Amino acid sequence: MAKFVSEIKVRNHIPNDLAFSILSKLPLKSFKPFECVRKSWALLFENSCFRTNFISIPHSDCTDISIFLYEVVAHDYSIRCSSYLLSGDRYENLVKLDFPDPIQEENFFFDFNTCYYCGCDPVTGTICLIQGYSLVLWNPTTNEYKAIPPSSLESVPLYRELASNDIHGFGYDYILDDFKIIRYMKFTTISDQQLERLDMRHKIVPWNEISYEPEWEIYSLRCNSWSKLDIDMPNHCESGSYEALNIDGMSHWWSESENRDKHFLVSFDLSNEMFVTTPIPIDIQTDIDTNFYLGLVQRRLVVLNRSVSSISWYYSDTPIFHISILGELGGKESWTKLFVVGPLPYIKCFIGAGKNGDIFFQKKDDRPISFNLGTQKAEEVVVNGANFYDIAIYKKSLLSVGGINK
């Protein structure tokens, strides 16, 4: 027995290919601590093969994973909104979805009641839609929906009316087992015509009760009600990007300084209702245009390898796309650049990220294509051209949308 033990050799060296494989499967936040273990590991993101493996990790249970595609088509006097599920290795399988009853697919051009896609929770398979001031949570797998009740802020005082209803986040709170929606409400002076119509021209509101200050609200499905958020939190950019990204119980959106010379990420925790901001550097060469203007930098938030990622480009005829991934929240050096794609003269804009390293673009003929970051190959997507697209990774789920608050 002693001889057997003495002949056992403890291996203290991890083969490079094994370490390469293991580390490429980690989210960036989990990967960062390993950079100090070995110098070569700190340089892995300079390796193109490692970068490709890092963003191409297959989703677990891929049979239930598809792409939710939302499109808007403008006709002469109307706007039609449609949604689809795309599946297959080349997204060749296309299934058109019927919106839930409260949502109308077609509306008059510039009608306030146009339907908008607000977000998709990638784990629970729940989608948030808005039409006018009406909000709906919808599970396309079961076709079940939940109409969100209005808040007290929508019953505005006599002197003001609601100017905008900006959804900033939507997602699942894993700690409290709850769906939540965050929005930013802006107000404006009520018109004389509106006062006349409501027979309120001669009503008097005390001056100390008058306020046009915007307010934050959060909706809880478990409580089926809205509550005011007493928080001084930056809202989304007025230019460039309006969408929010929801992942792991947090909602993220872009914001900017008042003079628009700095951009940063706002991350809101759905559970403790706290937020943190993360600076983002200008990762685009400013000498690409003699009249470079930061307002022409477009940014989108996507998920790559289960991590928050940024795709940015400068508005031009031949855009170049810069892809970076977020490590820790709050740090100035939190972003790691992975890829630069382009110039792409046939591309109009970026749409979103799909499965296994695929990203989606809209061509100048308005048709969408998928582009694999590993192979650098593009594939046509089998839908007709539209004016606007948005996509999200969608996981089929039988979770009841209304079950939480029952």
N, C-alpha and C positions, 0 to 999 in steps of 0.2 A: 504493500500500500504506500509505504514511504517513497519507494522508488517511483511509483506512478505519479505521486504528487510532485516530486522533484523534477520530473520531465515535462510538467505542464508549463508552457510559456505564456505569460500574459502579454497580450498584444496591446501596446499603447499607441499604435499609429493607425489612424483611420485613412483608408485609401482615398485618394482625391476624387475618384469617380463616385464613391459612395457618399462622401461629404457633399459633393456637387449635387447629387440627386436629393439628399435630405434637405439641404438648405434651400434649394429651389422650390420646395413645397411649403415653405413657411411664409406667412404674411410678413411684410417688411418690419412691422413693430416687433415681432418675435425674432426676426433675423438679426436686427441691429446689435444685440448683446454679444453675438458670436463673432463680430468683426475684430474684437480685441483678443480672441483666442489664437488666431494665426494671421499673419500679415497677408497671406494670399487670399484669405477669406474676405478681408476688408476691400480687396480689389476685384471681387467677383463681378460687380456690376459693370466693370470695364470689359467683361467677356460677353460677346454677342450671343453665344450659345446659352450662357446662363440667363441672360435677360429674356431670351425667347422662352426657355423652360419656365422661368419665373411667372410670366403672365399667361402661360398656356396650360395651367393646372386644370384638369377636367373637374367639373362639378360632380359631387357625389350624386348617385342615383340619377344619371343623365337622362334616363327614360322619361322622367317627369319634368325635365327642364326644356323650356321653349323660349321664344322671343315674343314679347308683346309689342306690336307695332301699332302706333297711333298716327293717323294721317289726316290732313286737312286739305280739301280741294275747293278752290274758289271758282264759282260759275259767274255768269253775268250779274245776277242779282241775289245770289245766295252762297252760303258756305256749307259744305257737307263734311262731316267728321265721321271717320270710320276706324274700326280697330280689327286687328287680325292676330292670330297666333301662328308663328313660323316655327317649323321643326325640320329635322333631317340634317344630314351632314353639310348640305349646301343650302339649307333653308328652303328646300324645294316644296315642302308641304305647307300649304296655306289654307287656313280656316278663318273665314270671316265671322266675327262675333256680333251678336245683337246687343246693343246697349240696353241696360235695364229701363223699365217703363218710365221713370221720371225724366230720362234724358232723351232729347230729340236729336236725331242725326243731322237734320237740315234746318237752317235758319236763314233769314234774310241777311244780305250782306251788311256788315258793320252792326248787326244786331247784338245788343249786349248779352243776349241769351245763347250765344255760341258756346258749344260744349268744349271744355278744356280738360286735358289729362293732367293731373296734379302729382301723381306718384304711384309707385307699386312697391309693396313690401315683398322682397324676393323670397321670404321663407313661408309666409302665411298665404301667399297667393291672393292677397287682397289689393284692389286698385281703388284709388280715390279720384273721383270725377267732380267737376264743378260746372254748373250752368247758371249764369247770372249769379245770384247769391245762394243758390241751392247746391248743397254738397251731398254726394252719395258715396258710400263704401260698397264695393261690388266684388263678388267672387265669381269670375267667369266659369270656373269649373262646375260649380253648383248652380250658377245663374241666380244666386241669392244676393239681395242688396239691402242696404240700410240707409234710409233717408235721414240726414242729420238735421236735428231741430235748429231753428234760429236762436240767436242769443239775445239778451236784453239790449245789447248795443245796436242791434238792427232796428229796434223800436226807438229811433233817435228822437231827441227833444225837438221842440217846435222850431228852433232857430237854425238847425243844421240837418244835413242829409249825408248818407253814406256815399263817399266818393270812390272808394276802392276796397276790395276784399282780397288781399294778397296772401295766398297760401304759401307758407315758408317751409313747412315740414309735415310729414305724415309717416307714421310707422308704428311698430308694435313695441310696447314696453314689456320686456321679458320679465322684469322684476315684479311688476304689479299685474301682469297678465291683462293688458289693456291696450286698445288702439287709441292713438292720440293724433290730433291735428293742431298745428300752430298757424295762426294767421295774424296779419298786421292790418288794422282797420284805420283808414283815413277818412276825414270828414271835410265837408265844404259847406258854405252858406246856402241855405235853402232859398230857392228862387221865389220872386214875387208871384209868379204864375202858379207855383206849387202851393204857396200859402193861400192864394185865392181859391185854388181848386179844393183845398182842404178846409176852406172857410176859417182861416187862422190869421188873416191880415191884421186883426185888431187885438190879437193875444199879446201879452207882454211877458217877457222872460227876464227875471232879475239878472243884472249884469254879472253878479258873482257866481251865477250858475252857468254862464256861457263859457264853453271851452271847445276849441277845434283841435286839440292835441290828439295825435294818433295814439292808438292803444293796441297792446298785444293781448291776444286771447288764446286759450288752449282748450280743446274739446277732449273729453274722456268718454269713450264708448261705455265703459263700465258704469259710469254715473249718468250717461246719456245727457250731458249738459256741458255748457261752456263756463269757463271762469276766467277772470281777468288775471293777466300776468303782470305783477308789479316789478318790472325789470327794464333796465335801460340797455337794450340790446340793439346792435346795428341791424338794419333791415337789408334786403338784397340790393344789388347794384341797380342803378337807374339805367344803365346801358350795358350791353354785352351779354349778360346771362341772367335768367330769371328762375331757372329751375333749381330745385333742391335735391339732394341725394340723401337717401335714408338707408342706414346700415347699422346693424348691431345695437339697436336702441338709441341711435343718435341721428339727428337731422343736420345736414351741412348745406351751407349756401355761400355764394360769393358776396362780399360787400366791398365798399371802397370809402376812402376819405372824402371829406366834403369837397375838396378841390379836385378830386378824382386822380390824384397823382400817386396813390398807393392802393393796392388791392390786398385783401386778406380773406381768409376763410373763417366763417362763423360756424361753430359746432355746438349744437344744443342737445343736452341730455334729456331724453323724454321722461326719465324716472325722477331725477332730483331737480329738474327744471332749472339747471345752471348752464352757463355757456362759457366757451373759451374761444379766443381768436388766435389764428395762426397766420403770420405774415407769409406772403408768397412773393418770391423775387420775380423780376422781369426776365423770363427765360427766353425771350425773343430778341434777336439782334436789332438794336435800334437804328442801325445804319442801313436797313433794308429799304428805307424810304427817307428821302431828304427832308420830308415834312412829317416825320414820325409823330404819331399822336396816340397816346395811351388808350384813348377812348375807342380806337379801332382794333384793339386787341380783344379777340373773342376767347372766352373760356367756357369749358364744360366740365362738369364733375361726373366721373364714372367709377365703376368698381372693376379693378383688375387684381386678380389673385386675392380676393376677399379684402382688398385695401382701397381706401379712398385715393383716387387718382385724378390728375388734372390733364386735360388736353387743351392746349392753347394755340392760337394762330392769329396772324395779322391779316386783316381784311384786304385781300388783293385778288388779282386775276389768277395768280399762281400760288396758292397758299402753301405754306410749310407748317406741319403740325408737330408740336413739341409735347411729348408725353412724359409726365413725372408722377411719382408715387409718394404718398405721405407716410412718414414714419410715426413720430410722436406729435401729438397736438401741442400747440403753443410755442414751439421752438422755431427760431429764425432759420436754422439749417435743417429743417424737418423734411425737405423735399429732395428726392433722388431722381435725376433725369434718366429715363430708360431708353427712349427712342426719339429720333427725329425722322419724320416721314414726309417726303416731298423733295422738291416742289411737285404739285399735282395740278397741271393746267386744266384738266377736265373736271375738277371737283369744285362744287359750289360751296359746300359747308360740311361740317361734321354733324352726325346724328346721335350716335351713342355707341356703347360697347355691348358685345354679345358674349358668347361662350368661348372658352378655350383660346383666348388671344385674338378673337375677331373684333374688329371695330367697323362701324357703318358710316358711309358717307352719302351725301346727296350729290349727284352729278349735275352738270349744268343743264342737262336735258330734263332735270327733276327726278330722274329714276334713282332709286337707292341701290347701293352695292355694298357687299361685305368685303373687308380687306383683312387678311390674316397677317399679323405682325411677325410671325415666325417664317412663313413661306414668302411673304411680300407679294402674294397673289390676290387678285380681286375677282369676285364672283357676282354676277347679276342676281338681284333678288326679284322673284316673280310677282311684282305688283306694278300697277300702272303709275305713271308719274303723278306726284302731288305737289302742292305748294309748300307744305310743311310736314315734317315727320318728327316723331319722338319714339324711342324704343326703351325697353327695360327687360331684364332677365326675369322670366316668369316661371314659378314652380307650381305645378298643380297641387291643390290642397282641398280637402273636404271640410276644412274648418268653417264653422258657422259664423258668419259675419255678425249676426245679432245675438249669438249665444253668450257672449261675455257679459252683457248687461241683463240677462234673464235670471 
